[in-house]
């Protein structure tokens, strides 16, 4: 079985802004490139798992989302960074779909596609819904203090580690 590092996008990889709808609104957080280069040296699959309710609310289209994703992947490719896959949920919070974190639909799709052992995997996020999703699948979790920094307080969580940013989270995983 494979193991994975599941990464939230907004607030972990890039600056958190209300509904990143255009490529020019996408800006990597400091240390993201260095962190992902370190994680690429491991045998973990790197998979982005992101709630994108802005589509459901009509703030942007799937085409807009794809343009932002293309910019992100281009920035990563220029640095030699590999992202194994990206899963996103376009639904509004109120829709109560099975894919929106903290639900596990996106994670289960990744497991089915890559035969992932959740108990050997990590989920890194900035919101309580990210950490709760990791807990729901039995992965180890890291809350980063960038983005929301867990201050949304929607879910009662106990992350395995709290990191200042993605780079500190990467170092923590490498030490384990």
C-alpha positions as CSV (number, residue, x, y, z in Angstrom):
1,X,0.0,0.0,0.0
2,X,1.1,3.6,-0.7
3,X,1.3,6.4,1.9
4,X,0.3,10.0,1.2
5,X,0.6,13.5,2.5
6,X,-2.7,15.2,1.9
7,X,-2.4,18.9,1.6
8,X,-5.1,21.5,1.9
9,X,-4.6,24.3,-0.7
10,X,-5.8,27.7,0.5
11,X,-4.0,28.8,3.7
12,X,-1.5,26.0,3.5
13,X,0.1,26.3,0.0
14,X,-1.1,29.7,-1.0
15,X,-2.3,32.8,0.8
16,X,-5.8,32.6,2.1
17,X,-8.2,35.0,0.3
18,X,-11.9,34.8,0.1
19,X,-12.5,32.6,-3.0
20,X,-9.4,32.5,-5.1
21,X,-11.1,33.0,-8.5
22,X,-8.4,34.2,-10.8
23,X,-4.8,33.2,-11.3
24,X,-3.6,36.7,-10.4
25,X,-5.1,36.1,-6.9
26,X,-3.0,33.0,-6.3
27,X,0.1,33.7,-4.3
28,X,2.3,31.0,-2.7
29,X,2.9,31.3,1.0
30,X,6.6,31.8,2.0
31,X,8.5,28.5,2.3
32,X,6.0,26.5,0.2
33,X,8.5,25.7,-2.5
34,X,11.2,24.6,0.0
35,X,8.6,22.5,1.9
36,X,7.3,20.7,-1.2
37,X,10.8,20.0,-2.5
38,X,11.6,18.3,0.9
39,X,8.4,16.3,0.8
40,X,9.1,15.3,-2.8
41,X,12.3,13.5,-1.5
42,X,10.1,11.1,0.5
43,X,8.2,8.1,-0.7
44,X,4.9,9.7,0.1
45,X,2.4,10.6,-2.6
46,X,1.6,14.4,-2.5
47,X,-2.1,14.9,-3.0
48,X,-4.0,18.2,-2.7
49,X,-7.5,17.9,-1.1
50,X,-9.4,21.2,-1.3
51,X,-12.8,22.5,-0.6
52,X,-13.8,25.0,-3.3
53,X,-17.3,26.1,-2.3
54,X,-16.8,29.3,-4.3
55,X,-18.0,27.3,-7.3
56,X,-21.1,26.2,-5.5
57,X,-21.9,29.7,-4.4
58,X,-21.3,31.0,-8.0
59,X,-18.3,33.2,-7.2
60,X,-16.3,31.4,-9.9
61,X,-16.6,28.6,-12.4
62,X,-14.8,25.3,-12.8
63,X,-12.9,27.0,-15.7
64,X,-11.7,29.7,-13.2
65,X,-10.7,27.0,-10.7
66,X,-8.8,25.1,-13.5
67,X,-6.9,28.3,-14.5
68,X,-5.8,28.9,-10.9
69,X,-4.8,25.2,-10.6
70,X,-2.8,25.5,-13.9
71,X,-0.9,28.5,-12.5
72,X,-0.1,26.6,-9.3
73,X,1.1,23.5,-11.1
74,X,3.2,25.6,-13.5
75,X,4.9,27.3,-10.5
76,X,5.6,23.9,-9.1
77,X,6.8,22.4,-12.4
78,X,9.3,25.3,-12.7
79,X,10.8,24.2,-9.4
80,X,10.8,20.5,-10.2
81,X,8.0,19.8,-7.7
82,X,5.7,16.8,-8.3
83,X,2.1,16.8,-7.1
84,X,0.6,13.3,-7.6
85,X,-3.0,14.4,-7.8
86,X,-5.6,17.0,-6.8
87,X,-9.1,16.4,-5.6
88,X,-11.6,19.2,-5.0
89,X,-15.1,19.6,-3.7
90,X,-17.2,22.3,-5.5
91,X,-20.2,22.1,-3.1
92,X,-21.5,24.7,-0.7
93,X,-21.2,24.0,3.0
94,X,-25.0,23.7,3.3
95,X,-25.2,20.9,0.7
96,X,-23.7,18.4,3.2
97,X,-22.1,16.4,0.4
98,X,-19.8,13.4,1.2
99,X,-16.7,15.0,-0.3
100,X,-16.5,18.4,1.5
101,X,-14.1,18.2,4.4
102,X,-14.5,17.1,7.2
103,X,-16.3,14.4,5.2
104,X,-14.0,11.9,3.6
105,X,-15.2,11.4,0.0
106,X,-12.2,13.0,-1.7
107,X,-9.8,11.1,0.6
108,X,-11.6,7.8,-0.2
109,X,-11.3,8.5,-3.9
110,X,-7.6,9.0,-3.5
111,X,-7.4,5.8,-1.5
112,X,-9.2,3.9,-4.2
113,X,-7.0,5.3,-7.0
114,X,-3.7,4.9,-5.2
115,X,-4.3,2.1,-2.7
116,X,-3.3,4.4,0.2
117,X,-2.8,3.3,3.8
118,X,-4.4,6.1,5.8
119,X,-2.7,4.9,9.0
120,X,0.7,5.6,7.4
121,X,-0.4,9.0,5.9
122,X,-0.6,12.6,7.0
123,X,-3.1,15.4,6.4
124,X,-1.9,19.0,6.7
125,X,-4.4,21.8,6.9
126,X,-5.2,25.2,8.4
127,X,-8.9,24.7,9.2
128,X,-10.5,22.5,11.8
129,X,-12.4,20.8,9.0
130,X,-9.1,19.7,7.5
131,X,-7.8,18.2,10.7
132,X,-11.2,16.6,11.4
133,X,-11.1,14.9,8.0
134,X,-7.7,13.5,8.8
135,X,-9.0,12.2,12.1
136,X,-12.0,10.7,10.4
137,X,-9.8,8.5,8.2
138,X,-7.2,7.7,10.8
139,X,-4.3,9.7,9.3
140,X,-1.8,11.7,11.4
141,X,-2.6,15.4,11.3
142,X,-0.7,18.7,11.3
143,X,-2.4,22.0,11.8
144,X,-0.5,24.9,10.3
145,X,-0.9,28.4,11.7
146,X,-0.9,30.0,8.3
147,X,-4.3,30.8,6.8
148,X,-7.1,30.2,9.3
149,X,-4.6,28.6,11.8
150,X,-7.5,26.5,13.3
151,X,-9.3,29.7,14.5
152,X,-12.5,28.8,12.7
153,X,-13.4,26.6,15.7
154,X,-16.0,24.6,13.8
155,X,-14.8,21.3,15.0
156,X,-13.2,20.0,18.2
157,X,-9.8,18.7,17.0
158,X,-6.6,17.4,18.4
159,X,-3.9,17.6,15.7
160,X,-0.9,15.4,16.1
161,X,1.3,18.4,15.7
162,X,0.9,22.2,15.3
163,X,3.4,23.9,12.9
164,X,4.0,27.5,12.1
165,X,3.8,26.7,8.3
166,X,4.2,24.0,5.7
167,X,8.0,24.0,6.0
168,X,7.9,23.3,9.7
169,X,5.3,20.5,9.0
170,X,7.6,19.0,6.3
171,X,10.6,18.9,8.8
172,X,8.4,17.3,11.4
173,X,7.3,14.6,9.0
174,X,10.9,14.0,7.8
175,X,12.0,13.6,11.5
176,X,9.3,10.9,11.9
